[in-house]
Each structure stands twice: as C-alpha cells, then as structure tokens.
C-alpha cells in the first residue's frame, strides 16, 4: 500500500497515510528502544484503505529499522 498506493485486499486507490504526532507520548503504535519516554521512540506509520479498512504499519526509515535491529536483534 505504501509504494503502490493500492489496497492489496480490495484494490482501492483510496489510501491515507496516518503520521505519528511527535510531541504526544501515547500517539500511534510506537516502538520504544529506551526506558526514557521520548528518547527512544520510533514511530510506526499507518496506511489505511478508506474503502475496506485494511491497515498496514511501516517503520519508514532505514536508520529507525537499524536501531530496532540493534536493540532487539533478529529472529
């Protein structure tokens, strides 16, 4: 959905990107890599199909994905 701007479930092109609010502690589906509240906050950006309601979550930058890999390791 992020790249193709098309819903994989219903084929709709009515896709909305829901960003994180950087100054709100409990905003979105964040991943925390630190015990300190805002220091290790990595936002998970949501893409929503406005026709069927399908949702995808993305960690958008390579730097943020690398930090998650360092903190939690790979399985």
PQR file of N, CA, C, O and H, with PARSE charges and radii, in Angstrom:
ATOM      1  N   UNK A   1       0.821  -1.195   0.000 -0.4000 1.5000
ATOM      2  CA  UNK A   1       0.000   0.000   0.000 -0.0000 2.0000
ATOM      3  C   UNK A   1       0.858   1.248   0.000  0.5500 1.7000
ATOM      4  O   UNK A   1       0.541   2.233  -0.667 -0.5500 1.4000
ATOM      5  N   UNK A   2       1.938   1.201   0.746 -0.4000 1.5000
ATOM      6  CA  UNK A   2       2.807   2.374   0.838 -0.0000 2.0000
ATOM      7  C   UNK A   2       3.400   2.729  -0.527  0.5500 1.7000
ATOM      8  O   UNK A   2       3.402   3.895  -0.919 -0.5500 1.4000
ATOM      9  H   UNK A   2       2.195   0.401   1.288  0.4000 1.0000
ATOM     10  N   UNK A   3       3.887   1.757  -1.226 -0.4000 1.5000
ATOM     11  CA  UNK A   3       4.575   2.019  -2.502 -0.0000 2.0000
ATOM     12  C   UNK A   3       3.626   2.085  -3.689  0.5500 1.7000
ATOM     13  O   UNK A   3       3.763   2.950  -4.554 -0.5500 1.4000
ATOM     14  H   UNK A   3       3.886   0.809  -0.908  0.4000 1.0000
ATOM     15  N   UNK A   4       2.672   1.175  -3.728 -0.4000 1.5000
ATOM     16  CA  UNK A   4       1.793   1.081  -4.903 -0.0000 2.0000
ATOM     17  C   UNK A   4       0.562   1.976  -4.821  0.5500 1.7000
ATOM     18  O   UNK A   4      -0.130   2.188  -5.817 -0.5500 1.4000
ATOM     19  H   UNK A   4       2.561   0.472  -3.026  0.4000 1.0000
ATOM     20  N   UNK A   5       0.293   2.501  -3.617 -0.4000 1.5000
ATOM     21  CA  UNK A   5      -0.893   3.353  -3.412 -0.0000 2.0000
ATOM     22  C   UNK A   5      -2.167   2.618  -3.817  0.5500 1.7000
ATOM     23  O   UNK A   5      -3.109   3.212  -4.341 -0.5500 1.4000
ATOM     24  H   UNK A   5       0.855   2.328  -2.808  0.4000 1.0000
ATOM     25  N   UNK A   6      -2.171   1.299  -3.559 -0.4000 1.5000
ATOM     26  CA  UNK A   6      -3.301   0.459  -3.912 -0.0000 2.0000
ATOM     27  C   UNK A   6      -3.493  -0.571  -2.804  0.5500 1.7000
ATOM     28  O   UNK A   6      -2.521  -1.172  -2.346 -0.5500 1.4000
ATOM     29  H   UNK A   6      -1.405   0.817  -3.134  0.4000 1.0000
ATOM     30  N   UNK A   7      -4.730  -0.781  -2.371 -0.4000 1.5000
ATOM     31  CA  UNK A   7      -5.018  -1.729  -1.314 -0.0000 2.0000
ATOM     32  C   UNK A   7      -4.860  -3.170  -1.810  0.5500 1.7000
ATOM     33  O   UNK A   7      -5.455  -3.530  -2.826 -0.5500 1.4000
ATOM     34  H   UNK A   7      -5.519  -0.292  -2.744  0.4000 1.0000
ATOM     35  N   UNK A   8      -4.071  -4.002  -1.118 -0.4000 1.5000
ATOM     36  CA  UNK A   8      -3.896  -5.384  -1.546 -0.0000 2.0000
ATOM     37  C   UNK A   8      -5.137  -6.249  -1.294  0.5500 1.7000
ATOM     38  O   UNK A   8      -5.234  -7.344  -1.848 -0.5500 1.4000
ATOM     39  H   UNK A   8      -3.588  -3.710  -0.293  0.4000 1.0000
ATOM     40  N   UNK A   9      -6.075  -5.791  -0.482 -0.4000 1.5000
ATOM     41  CA  UNK A   9      -7.282  -6.568  -0.183 -0.0000 2.0000
ATOM     42  C   UNK A   9      -8.406  -6.289  -1.175  0.5500 1.7000
ATOM     43  O   UNK A   9      -9.035  -7.219  -1.678 -0.5500 1.4000
ATOM     44  H   UNK A   9      -5.996  -4.902  -0.032  0.4000 1.0000
ATOM     45  N   UNK A  10      -8.663  -5.001  -1.461 -0.4000 1.5000
ATOM     46  CA  UNK A  10      -9.823  -4.674  -2.297 -0.0000 2.0000
ATOM     47  C   UNK A  10      -9.464  -3.969  -3.608  0.5500 1.7000
ATOM     48  O   UNK A  10     -10.322  -3.795  -4.473 -0.5500 1.4000
ATOM     49  H   UNK A  10      -8.152  -4.245  -1.052  0.4000 1.0000
ATOM     50  N   UNK A  11      -8.184  -3.558  -3.759 -0.4000 1.5000
ATOM     51  CA  UNK A  11      -7.756  -2.903  -4.994 -0.0000 2.0000
ATOM     52  C   UNK A  11      -8.021  -1.406  -5.044  0.5500 1.7000
ATOM     53  O   UNK A  11      -7.719  -0.768  -6.052 -0.5500 1.4000
ATOM     54  H   UNK A  11      -7.487  -3.699  -3.057  0.4000 1.0000
ATOM     55  N   UNK A  12      -8.567  -0.838  -4.004 -0.4000 1.5000
ATOM     56  CA  UNK A  12      -8.889   0.585  -3.980 -0.0000 2.0000
ATOM     57  C   UNK A  12      -7.623   1.442  -3.984  0.5500 1.7000
ATOM     58  O   UNK A  12      -6.574   1.025  -3.493 -0.5500 1.4000
ATOM     59  H   UNK A  12      -8.813  -1.357  -3.185  0.4000 1.0000
ATOM     60  N   UNK A  13      -7.739   2.625  -4.539 -0.4000 1.5000
ATOM     61  CA  UNK A  13      -6.652   3.592  -4.524 -0.0000 2.0000
ATOM     62  C   UNK A  13      -6.865   4.673  -3.465  0.5500 1.7000
ATOM     63  O   UNK A  13      -6.127   5.656  -3.418 -0.5500 1.4000
ATOM     64  H   UNK A  13      -8.592   2.963  -4.938  0.4000 1.0000
ATOM     65  N   UNK A  14      -7.870   4.488  -2.623 -0.4000 1.5000
ATOM     66  CA  UNK A  14      -8.197   5.472  -1.585 -0.0000 2.0000
ATOM     67  C   UNK A  14      -7.399   5.146  -0.322  0.5500 1.7000
ATOM     68  O   UNK A  14      -7.929   4.588   0.638 -0.5500 1.4000
ATOM     69  H   UNK A  14      -8.470   3.689  -2.662  0.4000 1.0000
ATOM     70  N   UNK A  15      -6.120   5.505  -0.344 -0.4000 1.5000
ATOM     71  CA  UNK A  15      -5.185   5.181   0.727 -0.0000 2.0000
ATOM     72  C   UNK A  15      -4.793   6.468   1.459  0.5500 1.7000
ATOM     73  O   UNK A  15      -4.499   7.483   0.828 -0.5500 1.4000
ATOM     74  H   UNK A  15      -5.689   5.959  -1.124  0.4000 1.0000
ATOM     75  N   UNK A  16      -4.792   6.416   2.779 -0.4000 1.5000
ATOM     76  CA  UNK A  16      -4.412   7.567   3.592 -0.0000 2.0000
ATOM     77  C   UNK A  16      -3.237   7.178   4.480  0.5500 1.7000
ATOM     78  O   UNK A  16      -3.241   6.108   5.089 -0.5500 1.4000
ATOM     79  H   UNK A  16      -5.030   5.591   3.291  0.4000 1.0000
ATOM     80  N   UNK A  17      -2.233   8.046   4.554 -0.4000 1.5000
ATOM     81  CA  UNK A  17      -1.084   7.866   5.442 -0.0000 2.0000
ATOM     82  C   UNK A  17      -1.394   8.583   6.748  0.5500 1.7000
ATOM     83  O   UNK A  17      -1.667   9.784   6.752 -0.5500 1.4000
ATOM     84  H   UNK A  17      -2.230   8.915   4.060  0.4000 1.0000
ATOM     85  N   UNK A  18      -1.352   7.846   7.863 -0.4000 1.5000
ATOM     86  CA  UNK A  18      -1.622   8.427   9.178 -0.0000 2.0000
ATOM     87  C   UNK A  18      -0.286   8.574   9.893  0.5500 1.7000
ATOM     88  O   UNK A  18       0.284   7.578  10.338 -0.5500 1.4000
ATOM     89  H   UNK A  18      -1.130   6.871   7.860  0.4000 1.0000
ATOM     90  N   UNK A  19       0.228   9.801  10.011 -0.4000 1.5000
ATOM     91  CA  UNK A  19       1.545  10.008  10.621 -0.0000 2.0000
ATOM     92  C   UNK A  19       1.486   9.975  12.142  0.5500 1.7000
ATOM     93  O   UNK A  19       0.416  10.076  12.743 -0.5500 1.4000
ATOM     94  H   UNK A  19      -0.234  10.610   9.648  0.4000 1.0000
ATOM     95  N   UNK A  20       2.640   9.834  12.736 -0.4000 1.5000
ATOM     96  CA  UNK A  20       2.787   9.933  14.177 -0.0000 2.0000
ATOM     97  C   UNK A  20       2.750  11.413  14.563  0.5500 1.7000
ATOM     98  O   UNK A  20       3.127  12.273  13.767 -0.5500 1.4000
ATOM     99  H   UNK A  20       3.508   9.752  12.247  0.4000 1.0000
ATOM    100  N   UNK A  21       2.307  11.702  15.757 -0.4000 1.5000
ATOM    101  CA  UNK A  21       2.367  13.058  16.297 -0.0000 2.0000
ATOM    102  C   UNK A  21       3.597  13.102  17.203  0.5500 1.7000
ATOM    103  O   UNK A  21       3.564  12.518  18.286 -0.5500 1.4000
ATOM    104  H   UNK A  21       2.001  11.003  16.404  0.4000 1.0000
ATOM    105  N   UNK A  22       4.673  13.767  16.807 -0.4000 1.5000
ATOM    106  CA  UNK A  22       5.956  13.656  17.506 -0.0000 2.0000
ATOM    107  C   UNK A  22       5.985  14.153  18.942  0.5500 1.7000
ATOM    108  O   UNK A  22       6.861  13.747  19.706 -0.5500 1.4000
ATOM    109  H   UNK A  22       4.700  14.242  15.927  0.4000 1.0000
ATOM    110  N   UNK A  23       5.056  15.018  19.334 -0.4000 1.5000
ATOM    111  CA  UNK A  23       5.107  15.587  20.683 -0.0000 2.0000
ATOM    112  C   UNK A  23       4.082  14.969  21.631  0.5500 1.7000
ATOM    113  O   UNK A  23       3.906  15.443  22.754 -0.5500 1.4000
ATOM    114  H   UNK A  23       4.344  15.347  18.714  0.4000 1.0000
ATOM    115  N   UNK A  24       3.425  13.940  21.193 -0.4000 1.5000
ATOM    116  CA  UNK A  24       2.423  13.287  22.032 -0.0000 2.0000
ATOM    117  C   UNK A  24       2.939  11.925  22.458  0.5500 1.7000
ATOM    118  O   UNK A  24       3.278  11.098  21.611 -0.5500 1.4000
ATOM    119  H   UNK A  24       3.568  13.555  20.281  0.4000 1.0000
ATOM    120  N   UNK A  25       3.002  11.687  23.741 -0.4000 1.5000
ATOM    121  CA  UNK A  25       3.617  10.472  24.284 -0.0000 2.0000
ATOM    122  C   UNK A  25       2.938   9.197  23.797  0.5500 1.7000
ATOM    123  O   UNK A  25       3.632   8.271  23.374 -0.5500 1.4000
ATOM    124  H   UNK A  25       2.727  12.359  24.428  0.4000 1.0000
ATOM    125  N   UNK A  26       1.636   9.114  23.838 -0.4000 1.5000
ATOM    126  CA  UNK A  26       0.936   7.866  23.539 -0.0000 2.0000
ATOM    127  C   UNK A  26       0.372   7.842  22.119  0.5500 1.7000
ATOM    128  O   UNK A  26      -0.643   7.191  21.874 -0.5500 1.4000
ATOM    129  H   UNK A  26       1.073   9.866  24.181  0.4000 1.0000
ATOM    130  N   UNK A  27       0.997   8.522  21.209 -0.4000 1.5000
ATOM    131  CA  UNK A  27       0.499   8.616  19.842 -0.0000 2.0000
ATOM    132  C   UNK A  27       0.906   7.412  19.013  0.5500 1.7000
ATOM    133  O   UNK A  27       2.077   7.031  19.007 -0.5500 1.4000
ATOM    134  H   UNK A  27       1.822   9.050  21.409  0.4000 1.0000
ATOM    135  N   UNK A  28      -0.025   6.824  18.329 -0.4000 1.5000
ATOM    136  CA  UNK A  28       0.283   5.774  17.366 -0.0000 2.0000
ATOM    137  C   UNK A  28       0.789   4.483  17.977  0.5500 1.7000
ATOM    138  O   UNK A  28       0.689   4.259  19.184 -0.5500 1.4000
ATOM    139  H   UNK A  28      -0.976   7.134  18.334  0.4000 1.0000
ATOM    140  N   UNK A  29       1.330   3.649  17.125 -0.4000 1.5000
ATOM    141  CA  UNK A  29       1.913   2.376  17.534 -0.0000 2.0000
ATOM    142  C   UNK A  29       3.413   2.535  17.546  0.5500 1.7000
ATOM    143  O   UNK A  29       4.095   2.078  16.628 -0.5500 1.4000
ATOM    144  H   UNK A  29       1.412   3.830  16.145  0.4000 1.0000
ATOM    145  N   UNK A  30       3.931   3.168  18.562 -0.4000 1.5000
ATOM    146  CA  UNK A  30       5.360   3.438  18.623 -0.0000 2.0000
ATOM    147  C   UNK A  30       6.128   2.225  19.134  0.5500 1.7000
ATOM    148  O   UNK A  30       5.587   1.383  19.851 -0.5500 1.4000
ATOM    149  H   UNK A  30       3.377   3.539  19.307  0.4000 1.0000
ATOM    150  N   UNK A  31       7.397   2.155  18.751 -0.4000 1.5000
ATOM    151  CA  UNK A  31       8.318   1.159  19.279 -0.0000 2.0000
ATOM    152  C   UNK A  31       9.330   1.929  20.111  0.5500 1.7000
ATOM    153  O   UNK A  31       9.954   2.874  19.629 -0.5500 1.4000
ATOM    154  H   UNK A  31       7.836   2.839  18.169  0.4000 1.0000
ATOM    155  N   UNK A  32       9.487   1.521  21.359 -0.4000 1.5000
ATOM    156  CA  UNK A  32      10.401   2.216  22.260 -0.0000 2.0000
ATOM    157  C   UNK A  32      11.678   1.400  22.425  0.5500 1.7000
ATOM    158  O   UNK A  32      11.633   0.226  22.793 -0.5500 1.4000
ATOM    159  H   UNK A  32       8.980   0.753  21.751  0.4000 1.0000
ATOM    160  N   UNK A  33      12.813   2.030  22.149 -0.4000 1.5000
ATOM    161  CA  UNK A  33      14.108   1.350  22.255 -0.0000 2.0000
ATOM    162  C   UNK A  33      14.874   1.794  23.487  0.5500 1.7000
ATOM    163  O   UNK A  33      16.031   1.417  23.668 -0.5500 1.4000
ATOM    164  H   UNK A  33      12.849   2.983  21.850  0.4000 1.0000
ATOM    165  N   UNK A  34      14.242   2.588  24.333 -0.4000 1.5000
ATOM    166  CA  UNK A  34      14.863   3.094  25.546 -0.0000 2.0000
ATOM    167  C   UNK A  34      13.819   3.118  26.654  0.5500 1.7000
ATOM    168  O   UNK A  34      12.620   3.167  26.379 -0.5500 1.4000
ATOM    169  H   UNK A  34      13.301   2.894  24.186  0.4000 1.0000
ATOM    170  N   UNK A  35      14.263   3.085  27.892 -0.4000 1.5000
ATOM    171  CA  UNK A  35      13.331   3.205  29.009 -0.0000 2.0000
ATOM    172  C   UNK A  35      12.927   4.650  29.253  0.5500 1.7000
ATOM    173  O   UNK A  35      11.994   4.909  30.013 -0.5500 1.4000
ATOM    174  H   UNK A  35      15.237   3.045  28.116  0.4000 1.0000
ATOM    175  N   UNK A  36      13.612   5.592  28.623 -0.4000 1.5000
ATOM    176  CA  UNK A  36      13.251   7.002  28.722 -0.0000 2.0000
ATOM    177  C   UNK A  36      12.140   7.300  27.733  0.5500 1.7000
ATOM    178  O   UNK A  36      12.188   6.845  26.590 -0.5500 1.4000
ATOM    179  H   UNK A  36      14.370   5.382  28.005  0.4000 1.0000
ATOM    180  N   UNK A  37      11.155   8.046  28.151 -0.4000 1.5000
ATOM    181  CA  UNK A  37       9.907   8.212  27.424 -0.0000 2.0000
ATOM    182  C   UNK A  37      10.052   8.617  25.960  0.5500 1.7000
ATOM    183  O   UNK A  37       9.557   7.903  25.088 -0.5500 1.4000
ATOM    184  H   UNK A  37      11.115   8.415  29.079  0.4000 1.0000
ATOM    185  N   UNK A  38      10.701   9.718  25.662 -0.4000 1.5000
ATOM    186  CA  UNK A  38      10.711  10.207  24.278 -0.0000 2.0000
ATOM    187  C   UNK A  38      12.042  10.010  23.565  0.5500 1.7000
ATOM    188  O   UNK A  38      12.136  10.289  22.370 -0.5500 1.4000
ATOM    189  H   UNK A  38      11.103  10.298  26.371  0.4000 1.0000
ATOM    190  N   UNK A  39      13.056   9.545  24.249 -0.4000 1.5000
ATOM    191  CA  UNK A  39      14.373   9.431  23.625 -0.0000 2.0000
ATOM    192  C   UNK A  39      14.412   8.319  22.586  0.5500 1.7000
ATOM    193  O   UNK A  39      14.909   8.529  21.479 -0.5500 1.4000
ATOM    194  H   UNK A  39      12.980   9.318  25.220  0.4000 1.0000
ATOM    195  N   UNK A  40      13.900   7.145  22.921 -0.4000 1.5000
ATOM    196  CA  UNK A  40      13.993   6.010  22.018 -0.0000 2.0000
ATOM    197  C   UNK A  40      12.706   5.698  21.299  0.5500 1.7000
ATOM    198  O   UNK A  40      12.423   4.531  21.030 -0.5500 1.4000
ATOM    199  H   UNK A  40      13.497   6.974  23.820  0.4000 1.0000
ATOM    200  N   UNK A  41      11.919   6.703  20.979 -0.4000 1.5000
ATOM    201  CA  UNK A  41      10.621   6.499  20.337 -0.0000 2.0000
ATOM    202  C   UNK A  41      10.774   6.412  18.819  0.5500 1.7000
ATOM    203  O   UNK A  41      11.239   7.354  18.176 -0.5500 1.4000
ATOM    204  H   UNK A  41      12.149   7.651  21.197  0.4000 1.0000
ATOM    205  N   UNK A  42      10.380   5.280  18.262 -0.4000 1.5000
ATOM    206  CA  UNK A  42      10.390   5.115  16.811 -0.0000 2.0000
ATOM    207  C   UNK A  42       8.934   5.022  16.358  0.5500 1.7000
ATOM    208  O   UNK A  42       8.210   4.121  16.781 -0.5500 1.4000
ATOM    209  H   UNK A  42      10.003   4.516  18.785  0.4000 1.0000
ATOM    210  N   UNK A  43       8.503   5.948  15.500 -0.4000 1.5000
ATOM    211  CA  UNK A  43       7.102   5.941  15.081 -0.0000 2.0000
ATOM    212  C   UNK A  43       6.809   4.823  14.087  0.5500 1.7000
ATOM    213  O   UNK A  43       7.628   4.500  13.227 -0.5500 1.4000
ATOM    214  H   UNK A  43       9.092   6.680  15.156  0.4000 1.0000
ATOM    215  N   UNK A  44       5.632   4.249  14.227 -0.4000 1.5000
ATOM    216  CA  UNK A  44       5.132   3.288  13.252 -0.0000 2.0000
ATOM    217  C   UNK A  44       4.023   4.002  12.500  0.5500 1.7000
ATOM    218  O   UNK A  44       2.989   4.348  13.072 -0.5500 1.4000
ATOM    219  H   UNK A  44       4.967   4.511  14.925  0.4000 1.0000
ATOM    220  N   UNK A  45       4.249   4.216  11.220 -0.4000 1.5000
ATOM    221  CA  UNK A  45       3.305   4.969  10.386 -0.0000 2.0000
ATOM    222  C   UNK A  45       2.263   4.003   9.828  0.5500 1.7000
ATOM    223  O   UNK A  45       2.594   2.904   9.384 -0.5500 1.4000
ATOM    224  H   UNK A  45       5.089   3.935  10.756  0.4000 1.0000
ATOM    225  N   UNK A  46       1.014   4.423   9.855 -0.4000 1.5000
ATOM    226  CA  UNK A  46      -0.076   3.573   9.367 -0.0000 2.0000
ATOM    227  C   UNK A  46      -0.580   4.055   8.015  0.5500 1.7000
ATOM    228  O   UNK A  46      -0.693   5.253   7.758 -0.5500 1.4000
ATOM    229  H   UNK A  46       0.745   5.315  10.216  0.4000 1.0000
ATOM    230  N   UNK A  47      -0.880   3.082   7.159 -0.4000 1.5000
ATOM    231  CA  UNK A  47      -1.526   3.344   5.881 -0.0000 2.0000
ATOM    232  C   UNK A  47      -2.879   2.636   5.929  0.5500 1.7000
ATOM    233  O   UNK A  47      -2.954   1.435   6.191 -0.5500 1.4000
ATOM    234  H   UNK A  47      -0.788   2.109   7.367  0.4000 1.0000
ATOM    235  N   UNK A  48      -3.949   3.395   5.673 -0.4000 1.5000
ATOM    236  CA  UNK A  48      -5.304   2.878   5.825 -0.0000 2.0000
ATOM    237  C   UNK A  48      -6.040   2.954   4.492  0.5500 1.7000
ATOM    238  O   UNK A  48      -6.004   3.980   3.813 -0.5500 1.4000
ATOM    239  H   UNK A  48      -3.888   4.370   5.460  0.4000 1.0000
ATOM    240  N   UNK A  49      -6.707   1.861   4.122 -0.4000 1.5000
ATOM    241  CA  UNK A  49      -7.599   1.872   2.966 -0.0000 2.0000
ATOM    242  C   UNK A  49      -8.932   2.425   3.437  0.5500 1.7000
ATOM    243  O   UNK A  49      -9.557   1.862   4.335 -0.5500 1.4000
ATOM    244  H   UNK A  49      -6.735   1.027   4.673  0.4000 1.0000
ATOM    245  N   UNK A  50      -9.369   3.520   2.838 -0.4000 1.5000
ATOM    246  CA  UNK A  50     -10.611   4.162   3.266 -0.0000 2.0000
ATOM    247  C   UNK A  50     -11.850   3.462   2.721  0.5500 1.7000
ATOM    248  O   UNK A  50     -12.969   3.830   3.079 -0.5500 1.4000
ATOM    249  H   UNK A  50      -8.861   3.978   2.109  0.4000 1.0000
ATOM    250  N   UNK A  51     -11.673   2.457   1.862 -0.4000 1.5000
ATOM    251  CA  UNK A  51     -12.825   1.713   1.359 -0.0000 2.0000
ATOM    252  C   UNK A  51     -13.111   0.455   2.173  0.5500 1.7000
ATOM    253  O   UNK A  51     -14.258   0.224   2.555 -0.5500 1.4000
ATOM    254  H   UNK A  51     -10.764   2.157   1.571  0.4000 1.0000
ATOM    255  N   UNK A  52     -12.093  -0.366   2.448 -0.4000 1.5000
ATOM    256  CA  UNK A  52     -12.354  -1.623   3.169 -0.0000 2.0000
ATOM    257  C   UNK A  52     -11.825  -1.626   4.600  0.5500 1.7000
ATOM    258  O   UNK A  52     -12.191  -2.499   5.386 -0.5500 1.4000
ATOM    259  H   UNK A  52     -11.161  -0.178   2.138  0.4000 1.0000
ATOM    260  N   UNK A  53     -10.961  -0.656   4.955 -0.4000 1.5000
ATOM    261  CA  UNK A  53     -10.453  -0.563   6.312 -0.0000 2.0000
ATOM    262  C   UNK A  53      -9.162  -1.313   6.571  0.5500 1.7000
ATOM    263  O   UNK A  53      -8.677  -1.332   7.703 -0.5500 1.4000
ATOM    264  H   UNK A  53     -10.663   0.054   4.316  0.4000 1.0000
ATOM    265  N   UNK A  54      -8.599  -1.928   5.550 -0.4000 1.5000
ATOM    266  CA  UNK A  54      -7.326  -2.641   5.725 -0.0000 2.0000
ATOM    267  C   UNK A  54      -6.242  -1.648   6.155  0.5500 1.7000
ATOM    268  O   UNK A  54      -6.206  -0.516   5.674 -0.5500 1.4000
ATOM    269  H   UNK A  54      -8.992  -1.913   4.631  0.4000 1.0000
ATOM    270  N   UNK A  55      -5.350  -2.085   7.073 -0.4000 1.5000
ATOM    271  CA  UNK A  55      -4.300  -1.215   7.605 -0.0000 2.0000
ATOM    272  C   UNK A  55      -2.953  -1.905   7.507  0.5500 1.7000
ATOM    273  O   UNK A  55      -2.836  -3.092   7.811 -0.5500 1.4000
ATOM    274  H   UNK A  55      -5.380  -3.005   7.463  0.4000 1.0000
ATOM    275  N   UNK A  56      -1.928  -1.160   7.080 -0.4000 1.5000
ATOM    276  CA  UNK A  56      -0.542  -1.624   7.115 -0.0000 2.0000
ATOM    277  C   UNK A  56       0.254  -0.688   8.004  0.5500 1.7000
ATOM    278  O   UNK A  56       0.002   0.517   8.032 -0.5500 1.4000
ATOM    279  H   UNK A  56      -2.024  -0.196   6.833  0.4000 1.0000
ATOM    280  N   UNK A  57       1.218  -1.242   8.730 -0.4000 1.5000
ATOM    281  CA  UNK A  57       2.108  -0.460   9.596 -0.0000 2.0000
ATOM    282  C   UNK A  57       3.510  -0.497   9.019  0.5500 1.7000
ATOM    283  O   UNK A  57       3.975  -1.542   8.565 -0.5500 1.4000
ATOM    284  H   UNK A  57       1.423  -2.220   8.706  0.4000 1.0000
ATOM    285  N   UNK A  58       4.191   0.658   9.036 -0.4000 1.5000
ATOM    286  CA  UNK A  58       5.541   0.767   8.475 -0.0000 2.0000
ATOM    287  C   UNK A  58       6.457   1.568   9.387  0.5500 1.7000
ATOM    288  O   UNK A  58       6.063   2.598   9.933 -0.5500 1.4000
ATOM    289  H   UNK A  58       3.813   1.508   9.405  0.4000 1.0000
ATOM    290  N   UNK A  59       7.678   1.085   9.544 -0.4000 1.5000
ATOM    291  CA  UNK A  59       8.770   1.884  10.101 -0.0000 2.0000
ATOM    292  C   UNK A  59       9.499   2.380   8.869  0.5500 1.7000
ATOM    293  O   UNK A  59      10.108   1.593   8.145 -0.5500 1.4000
ATOM    294  H   UNK A  59       7.998   0.248   9.100  0.4000 1.0000
ATOM    295  N   UNK A  60       9.440   3.676   8.627 -0.4000 1.5000
ATOM    296  CA  UNK A  60       9.769   4.187   7.297 -0.0000 2.0000
ATOM    297  C   UNK A  60      11.246   4.395   6.985  0.5500 1.7000
ATOM    298  O   UNK A  60      11.626   4.293   5.819 -0.5500 1.4000
ATOM    299  H   UNK A  60       8.945   4.316   9.215  0.4000 1.0000
ATOM    300  N   UNK A  61      12.093   4.679   7.963 -0.4000 1.5000
ATOM    301  CA  UNK A  61      13.471   4.998   7.600 -0.0000 2.0000
ATOM    302  C   UNK A  61      14.423   3.846   7.926  0.5500 1.7000
ATOM    303  O   UNK A  61      14.198   3.082   8.865 -0.5500 1.4000
ATOM    304  H   UNK A  61      11.784   4.762   8.911  0.4000 1.0000
ATOM    305  N   UNK A  62      15.465   3.741   7.150 -0.4000 1.5000
ATOM    306  CA  UNK A  62      16.491   2.718   7.355 -0.0000 2.0000
ATOM    307  C   UNK A  62      17.134   2.879   8.732  0.5500 1.7000
ATOM    308  O   UNK A  62      17.382   1.891   9.424 -0.5500 1.4000
ATOM    309  H   UNK A  62      15.648   4.361   6.387  0.4000 1.0000
ATOM    310  N   UNK A  63      17.399   4.113   9.125 -0.4000 1.5000
ATOM    311  CA  UNK A  63      18.018   4.391  10.427 -0.0000 2.0000
ATOM    312  C   UNK A  63      17.155   3.851  11.566  0.5500 1.7000
ATOM    313  O   UNK A  63      17.679   3.254  12.506 -0.5500 1.4000
ATOM    314  H   UNK A  63      17.198   4.915   8.564  0.4000 1.0000
ATOM    315  N   UNK A  64      15.855   4.051  11.491 -0.4000 1.5000
ATOM    316  CA  UNK A  64      14.956   3.556  12.530 -0.0000 2.0000
ATOM    317  C   UNK A  64      14.910   2.027  12.536  0.5500 1.7000
ATOM    318  O   UNK A  64      14.890   1.416  13.605 -0.5500 1.4000
ATOM    319  H   UNK A  64      15.429   4.536  10.727  0.4000 1.0000
ATOM    320  N   UNK A  65      14.894   1.411  11.368 -0.4000 1.5000
ATOM    321  CA  UNK A  65      14.900  -0.058  11.302 -0.0000 2.0000
ATOM    322  C   UNK A  65      16.209  -0.625  11.822  0.5500 1.7000
ATOM    323  O   UNK A  65      16.216  -1.669  12.473 -0.5500 1.4000
ATOM    324  H   UNK A  65      14.911   1.907  10.500  0.4000 1.0000
ATOM    325  N   UNK A  66      17.320   0.051  11.542 -0.4000 1.5000
ATOM    326  CA  UNK A  66      18.620  -0.393  12.064 -0.0000 2.0000
ATOM    327  C   UNK A  66      18.659  -0.302  13.583  0.5500 1.7000
ATOM    328  O   UNK A  66      19.216  -1.177  14.245 -0.5500 1.4000
ATOM    329  H   UNK A  66      17.314   0.900  11.013  0.4000 1.0000
ATOM    330  N   UNK A  67      18.067   0.757  14.140 -0.4000 1.5000
ATOM    331  CA  UNK A  67      18.016   0.902  15.597 -0.0000 2.0000
ATOM    332  C   UNK A  67      17.198  -0.225  16.235  0.5500 1.7000
ATOM    333  O   UNK A  67      17.578  -0.756  17.279 -0.5500 1.4000
ATOM    334  H   UNK A  67      17.615   1.468  13.602  0.4000 1.0000
ATOM    335  N   UNK A  68      16.097  -0.582  15.619 -0.4000 1.5000
ATOM    336  CA  UNK A  68      15.284  -1.701  16.116 -0.0000 2.0000
ATOM    337  C   UNK A  68      16.087  -2.995  16.067  0.5500 1.7000
ATOM    338  O   UNK A  68      16.043  -3.792  17.005 -0.5500 1.4000
ATOM    339  H   UNK A  68      15.788  -0.151  14.771  0.4000 1.0000
ATOM    340  N   UNK A  69      16.811  -3.204  14.990 -0.4000 1.5000
ATOM    341  CA  UNK A  69      17.646  -4.408  14.856 -0.0000 2.0000
ATOM    342  C   UNK A  69      18.720  -4.444  15.948  0.5500 1.7000
ATOM    343  O   UNK A  69      18.956  -5.492  16.551 -0.5500 1.4000
ATOM    344  H   UNK A  69      16.846  -2.557  14.228  0.4000 1.0000
ATOM    345  N   UNK A  70      19.368  -3.306  16.204 -0.4000 1.5000
ATOM    346  CA  UNK A  70      20.397  -3.244  17.261 -0.0000 2.0000
ATOM    347  C   UNK A  70      19.801  -3.536  18.636  0.5500 1.7000
ATOM    348  O   UNK A  70      20.386  -4.268  19.434 -0.5500 1.4000
ATOM    349  H   UNK A  70      19.176  -2.455  15.714  0.4000 1.0000
ATOM    350  N   UNK A  71      18.644  -2.963  18.900 -0.4000 1.5000
ATOM    351  CA  UNK A  71      18.034  -3.087  20.230 -0.0000 2.0000
ATOM    352  C   UNK A  71      17.435  -4.467  20.492  0.5500 1.7000
ATOM    353  O   UNK A  71      17.595  -5.016  21.582 -0.5500 1.4000
ATOM    354  H   UNK A  71      18.169  -2.369  18.252  0.4000 1.0000
ATOM    355  N   UNK A  72      16.750  -5.026  19.503 -0.4000 1.5000
ATOM    356  CA  UNK A  72      16.008  -6.256  19.723 -0.0000 2.0000
ATOM    357  C   UNK A  72      16.591  -7.477  19.031  0.5500 1.7000
ATOM    358  O   UNK A  72      16.191  -8.604  19.323 -0.5500 1.4000
ATOM    359  H   UNK A  72      16.620  -4.580  18.618  0.4000 1.0000
ATOM    360  N   UNK A  73      17.549  -7.264  18.102 -0.4000 1.5000
ATOM    361  CA  UNK A  73      18.139  -8.390  17.384 -0.0000 2.0000
ATOM    362  C   UNK A  73      17.185  -8.967  16.358  0.5500 1.7000
ATOM    363  O   UNK A  73      16.032  -8.550  16.250 -0.5500 1.4000
ATOM    364  H   UNK A  73      17.874  -6.349  17.864  0.4000 1.0000
ATOM    365  N   UNK A  74      17.680  -9.918  15.621 -0.4000 1.5000
ATOM    366  CA  UNK A  74      16.856 -10.576  14.597 -0.0000 2.0000
ATOM    367  C   UNK A  74      16.519 -11.977  15.055  0.5500 1.7000
ATOM    368  O   UNK A  74      17.286 -12.602  15.787 -0.5500 1.4000
ATOM    369  H   UNK A  74      18.617 -10.256  15.709  0.4000 1.0000
ATOM    370  N   UNK A  75      15.373 -12.469  14.625 -0.4000 1.5000
ATOM    371  CA  UNK A  75      14.972 -13.826  14.995 -0.0000 2.0000
ATOM    372  C   UNK A  75      15.188 -14.786  13.847  0.5500 1.7000
ATOM    373  O   UNK A  75      14.905 -15.977  13.977 -0.5500 1.4000
ATOM    374  H   UNK A  75      14.749 -11.961  14.030  0.4000 1.0000
TER
END
